[in-house]
């Protein structure tokens, strides 16, 4: 048999195209043919990361959005808290999800853009994080981490599967720390592997049963069953990868194990603790995609800082009805959120990564499903994007009445992550004016 001859490859072969050609989605090692022709011998760029944060009660819009636009915009009262990082973030106005209305019902749609969440028989769609994880494959111990603060785990989440199933958020920093850094003994590892293999064997039997069942079905039912079996096959692949990761040692960290805060009134300490876990997850490369829902709806009377405490629960506070007292409290709450966001950006900027800052390779999206919680308005959503290697330092101002799809920003973020995607949800392309350096 003659050896196979390959023509000279003048340009790089996209890794995802290679995977699609083989019909599989498991990760492959980086091959010579995937290296740019003029990049031989150069260092591989560090991986891109993505943190997606949503507060389901939003912020006071009059203090968040700048009055002018472009690169020379004047920082709004809230954005002044981030002034040290002005050139590291972009603020957007005039973005929303078309036909995603219904007040608080939209909180589960912030990363999905699924339309009409209040209609009978509504079914959510895949969220941005899960879409990216599917496309990229499991390159780290956790393909994604879905987190929450004061979250109603049974009813709210930013993460949803392709079939519109809620993925419960982890709200325990201590449990998350154990998952990332605490190595079980040999007996625990063997038990975990046994459980994973048992799940795999159940899926094998299920696949056999389904193949026999699908004979004689209508075309519509066969299509639905094919989609289900595809999900089963992908789950089988993820279980295989999970078995491999279970046998690898976990990373070490100098950080002390955190202690959970049970008191929901300690709202901001809980946020800070979870953001500390986010930073550790990125630094240890435990994952590259994280979602964080801050559930204001489920937050009772809470501490704003050491000297101030709200006089009402967060939800009732958000329906301020122009009360001066409530507005004053909400402004303090929003400013405290901005300070936590500032400190997160500062920590990512202070962490080195391949000769740059971790922030340069990490997108941080902050936003909400509500443009104005007081009146349940779901247009002109507060959106801020920091880091990730974009050309920042600007206010991208779109029509606040005829909004651009927020999913345009999501497509830009997907492409920044290395996902070959031209569309997501209700997008009409990428977000105009948001360019990479």
N, C-alpha and C positions, 0 to 999 in steps of 0.2 A: 504494500500500500504506500502510495506517494504521500509525503508530508503535505499538509495543507499550507498554501501560501496566502498571506493576507496583504492586500495593497497598503501602501503607506497612508497612514491616517494624518491628514494635514490639520484637521480640527479635532477638538475633543468630542468624545462620545458621551452624551448626557447619561448619567447613571440611571435615571428613572426610565428613559427610553429603552435602555438595555433590559431593565427589569420587565417592562411591559412586553418586550419582544419575547422574553422567555415565558411570560404568562404567570409569573410569580411575584410576590410582594416582599419576600424576605430580603434583608439587607445583604449586600455583597461587599467584599473588600474593595478598596480603591485599586483599580487596575491601570496599567500604563496607558491603555487606550482611552482612559477617562481623564487623563491629564492633558491640559492645554498644550498644544504643540510648542509654544514658546515658553512654557512654564516648567520644563523638565528641571528637576533638581531644586525647584523652589519649594518653600515650606507650604504645607496645606493651610488654607485659612482656617481660623478657629470656627467652630460651629455657631450658627445663629440660634438665638433663644427668644422666647416670647412669653411675656407675663400679661395676662388679661384680667383687669380689675373692674368690677362694677359695684356701685352702691345703688341698691334698688329704690332709693328715695332721692337720688340725685343731689343737686346743689341749688342754691339760689342763683338763677340765671343772670340776674342784673349785676351780680358781683363777680361772676365767672367770665363772661364773654367780654373781650376788648371792644372798645367803641370804634376803633379804626382797624384797617387790615394791612396785609403785606408784611414785609420785613421790618418796617419802621413803626409798627404798631405800638401803642402805649399799653403797658401791662395793666390788666384789671386789678382791682383790690385783692382778689384771690391769687392771681398769678404773680403778684409781687412777692409772695412767699417763695416762689421758685426763681427769683430774679438772678441768683447766682448761676443758674443753669439755662438762662434764656436761649442760648444757642444750641441747647441739647434737646429742645422739645418744640413741637408744633401744636398749636391749638386750632381746633376746627369749629366752625359754626355752620348751620344750614345742612346738617346731616341727620338722617333718620332712616327707619325701615318702612318702605311703602306698605300701606294696609296693615301695619302692625299697631293696632289700637286696642283700647280696653283697659287703660289705667294699669293697675298693679298686675293684671294678667299678663302683661308684656314682659315681666321680669325674667321669665324663662326663655325669652326669645331674643335677648340682647346679642347673643353670639350665633343665633340660628336664622333670624329674619323670617321665621315661619309666620305666614299671614293669618290674620283673623283668629287670635288665640281664644276669643270668647265664643266662637261659633260652636254649634253642636257637633260632636264628633271630631273636634280639633285634634290633630296629631302633630307633634313637634317634628322638626327635621334635624339633621346633623349639625352640631355646633362647630365653630371655626377651629377650636383646638383639636377635636376628634378628626375633622377632615384633614388637618395638617398631619396628625399622627398616622392616619391611614396611608397618606401619600408618602411619608418619609420612612415608614417602617420603624421598628423598635431598635433604636440605636443606643439607648441607655437602659438602665435597670427599669425605669418607669417611663413608658412612652409619653404619659402626661400625668400631672398631679392636679386634682380637682379639690380646691380648698374652700372653706367658708368660715365666717365669723358671725356668731349668734344666729346661725342659719337653721331654718326649719328643714331638716334634711329630707323629710319625706315628700315635701312639696316644692322645694326650690333648688335649682342648680343652674350653673352656667354651662355644664357639659351634658350633651345629649348624643345618643348613638344615631347611626344612620336610620334606624327604624323608629326614631323618636322616643327612645326610652331614657328616662332620667338616670344619670349617674350620680349617686349620693356623694356629697362633698365630705371631705375629712375635716373635722372641726377640732381635732385634738393635736396640738403641736407635739405633745409628748409621744403620742402614737406614731406620728409622722417621723419624728426623730428616730424611734426604734426601727421603723421600716427602712430608713435610709442608712443607719450607721451601726445598729446593734446586731452583731453576728450571732446567730443561734448555734448551739452545740451540734455535734454530729447527729444526735437523736432527733433534734428539732428539724434539721435540714432533711433528714431521711423521711420524716413524717410529712413535710411540705412537698417533697418530691412525690411521695406516694399519693397524696391528695391530687396533685396536678395530673399524674398519670391516670388516676381513676376518672377524673373529669374527661380526659382524652378518650378513654375506652368507652365511656357513655356516649360521647359524640360519634365514635366509630359506629356503634350500634344504631344510633339515631340516623346517621347517614344511610346505612343499609336499608333501614325501614322506609325512609323517605323515597329512596330510589324505586322501591317496589310500589309505593303508594301513588307515585305520580302518573303511572300508566292509566290512561282513560280519563284524565282530567281535561277540562277545557283549556283553551289557550291562555285565558286570563288567569286561571288558577295555577297553571304551569309556570307562568311568569312570576306570580307571587311566590310560588314554592322555590323557583330558581333563586330568587332574591334571598329567601330564607336560607337555602343551602349554601349560598355564597357566604352569608354571615357565619354559618357553622364552620365552613372551611377556614375562614379568616380567624375564627376563634381557635381552631385547632393549631394554626400556625403560631398564634400568640402564646398558646400553652406550651408549644415546643420551645419557643424563645424563653418563656418564663422558667422552664426547667433548666435551661442553660445558665441563666442568670442566678438561679437559686444555688448553683454549685460554685459560683465565683465569690471570692471574698468581698465584703462590702468596704467602701472607702472609710478612712479614719478621719476624725475631726478633733480639733482642740476645744471646740465649743462644749459647754456643759449641757447635759440633758435638761430641757425646759420642764417647768411645772405648769400644768394646765390651770387656767383661770376659770373657775366654774361660774362666778358671779357675772351675769350678763350686764350688770351696771358698769363694770369695768371695761367698757366698750373699747376705748382707745388703747389701753394696755394689751388687750386681746389682739387688736389689729397689729400693733407693733410686734408682738410675739410671733404672729403668723408671717409677717414680712421678714422677720429674722430667719424663719424656716425657709422662706423663698430664696433668700440670699444663699443660705447653706446648700440648698438643693442645686442651685446653679453653679456655685463654686466647686462642689463635689462632682458635678456632671451626672447627678442622679437622674435628672430629667432636663429637657430643654423647652418644655411647654407646660405652663402652669396657669390655671384659672383661679380666681379668688372672688367669691361673692360676699360682699359686706351686706348682711341682711338687716337693714334698718327697720323693716316692717316688724321683725320679731324682737326688736330691742326695746325694753321697758325704760323707765326713768333711768338716766345714766349720768356718769361723771364726764364732764367736759375736760376739766383739768383738776388740779388739787384744790382750787378755790371755788369751782363752779359745778353745779349739778342742775340738770334740766328739771323743769317743773312738770313735765309730761313725758309720756313715751315718745319715741322717735316718730312713729307714724302720725300720731295726733299732732305732734309739733310741726310736721311737714305740711299739714293742712292749717296753715297759719291764719288764713283769712285776713291778711294784712295787719294782724295784731302786732303792734310795735314790740311788745315784750317777746313774743314768739320769734319774730324776725331777728331780734337782737341775739337770742339764744342760738338760732340756726346759723347765723353768721359766725358765731364762735365755734360751732361744731364744724362748719365747712372749712374754716381757717385751720382748725386742728387737722383735718384730713389732708389739706394741702401741705402742712408741715411734715406729716408722715410720708407723703409722696416725695417731698423734697429730700428727706433723710434717706429714703430708699434710693433715689437717683444718686445722691452723694456717695452712698456705700458702693454702688455699682461703678461709679466713676473712679473711686479710690482703689478698686480691685484690678490689678494688672491681668492682661490676657493677651498672649502672643505679641508683646510689644505695644499693645494698645490698652484701652480700658475695657473692662467687662461690659460697660454700658454701650460701647461702640458695636457690640455684637448681640445686644439684648434689647428687644423692643418692649417697651412698657406702655400698655394702653390703659388709660383711665377713662371711665365714662359711666353712663347710666341709661337705662331703658326709659327714663322719664325726663322730659325737658323741663317740666314744671310740675312737681308733685302736688302742689297746692290745688291745681285744677285737673290733675291726671292727664296733662298734655304729653303726648308721645312724639312731638316733632322738635326740631332744633335741639338735638340731644347734646349735652356737654361732653366733648371728646377732646382728649389730650393724648398725644403720642410722643414718647421720649425715646432717645437712643436708637440703636439698630443700624446705624450707618447712614441714616437719611440726612439730607440737607435741611436742617431745622432753623429755628429762630424766626418763625413767621406765624401769622394768623391767616389761615386759609378760610376765607369768608365766602360761603355760598348763599344762595337765596334762602332766607329764613322762612319763606312762605311756600315756595316750590323747592323742597329740599332735594339734594343729591342723595343717592343711596349710600348709607353707611357701609354697605357691603363693597363699595368701590375701594374704601380704605382697607377692608379685609383682603381683597385681592392683592393690593399692593403689599400687604404684610405677608401673605402666602408666598408671593414671588420672592420677597426678601428672605424668606426661610428656605428657599430653594425648591419650592413646590411649583411644578409646571402647570399652573392653573390660570386660565383666562377669565374664569367666572366663578362666583360663589353666591348662593342665595339670590337676592334681587339685584345683583351688581350689573352695571352696564360698562364694565371695564375697570381700569385702575383709577386712583384718585388724582385728578388734575392738580398739578402744582406740587405734589409730593415726589421728590426725586432723591435718588441715592447720591452720595458723595462720589 
